[in-house]
Amino acid sequence: MAAQVAPAERGATRIADRVVAKIAAYAAREALDAVPDDGAPPHATVTVHHDTARVRISLELDYPADIGTQCGAVRRQVAERVKALAGMEVPEVAVQVERLHTAQTRGTDRGRIQ
């Protein structure tokens, strides 16, 4: 009878980039105090190479807010959650703030006809 190969030695697991991107986007939502009422939820793009993921998060924030603190919280949460759930190192999380929502602009720029 042939010796059995241990389960950890058989095959490979590959997690698709889009799955890691979903994990990252959800983690970014968790890290934010709140997503603006009329804002888009965070969106992530990911490049995976072996067991390393480089993440780019696009998000919208309420204004006024401490943008640096919120972006730092997003970076930490995304790196922690991707490592915990996908088992990947995350050496880089680039956060891009796409839009700031102020009290004056909430609800006024959607549905406008020009």
N, C-alpha and C positions, 0 to 999 in steps of 0.2 A: 504494500500500500504506500502511495506517495505521501510525502510530508505536506501538510496543509500550510498554505501561506496565511499569515496573520491578516485580519481584516484591514489593518492600517497600511499594509503593504500592497494591497490589491487596488488597482485602478486609480482614478483621479477624480476630484470634484472640481468643476468649473462653474463659477457664478457669473452670469451674464452681466455686462456693464450696466444694462438698464435696470437690473435688480439692485445693484449697488447704488445706482442713482436714486432709486425710489427710497432706499434706506436713508440715504443722505438727505433727501428732501424732507422726509418725515422727521428726521432728527433736527433739521433746521427749524421746522415748525415747533417742535418741542422746546427748543432753546429760546425762541422769541417770547417776549412778554405777551404780545398779541399780534396777529396779522391784521392789518387795516381792514375795516369793514368792507370797503369797496376795492380792496387790493387783491392782487393775484397771490396765490400761495407760493412759497419758495419752489424754485425749479433747480435741479441739479444735472450737471453733465459730468461724466466720469470717464477716466482712462485707466484701465487696469492692465498691469504688466506683471505677470507671475502673481505674487501675493501682495502687491503694492497697488494702491488706488490713489490717483490724483483727482481731486474733486474741485469743481467750480460751482458755486451756489449763486443764483440770482434771486434777489428778494426785494420786497417793498416794505418800507417802514413808516410808522406814524412820525410826524414832526410836530413839536420838538421832541427829541429823544437823544440819549447818549449813544450815538451811532457806533463809536469805537467799542464801547462795552457790549452792545448787542452783537456786533460782528465777532468779537472775541468769544462770546458765549456760543455763537453758532459754530465757530471753528472747533472749539473744544468738544461740543456735543456731537458734531458730525464725526470727528475723528474717533471718539469713544464708541459711538454706536456702530460704526462700520467695522471697527476692530472686534467688538463684542459679537455682532451678528453675522459678519461675513468672514471673520478671521484674517482680515487684511490690515497691513500697516498703511497709515495715511500720513505721509510726510508733508503733504501740502493741501490746504483747503483755502482756495481763493474765494472771497466773498465780494460780490458785486451788488451794490445797492442801485437798483434800476429806477426807483421812484420814491419820493417822500410825499406822504399824504398829510395835508394840513387841514385844520378845521374849515378853512374857507373853500378848499377844493373838494372836500368830501361831497359826493353826490352831484356836483355841479358840472363835471366834465363827461359824465356818462349819459348817453342818450341825446346828446346835443345834435341839432340839425343845423348845418351851415348852408 
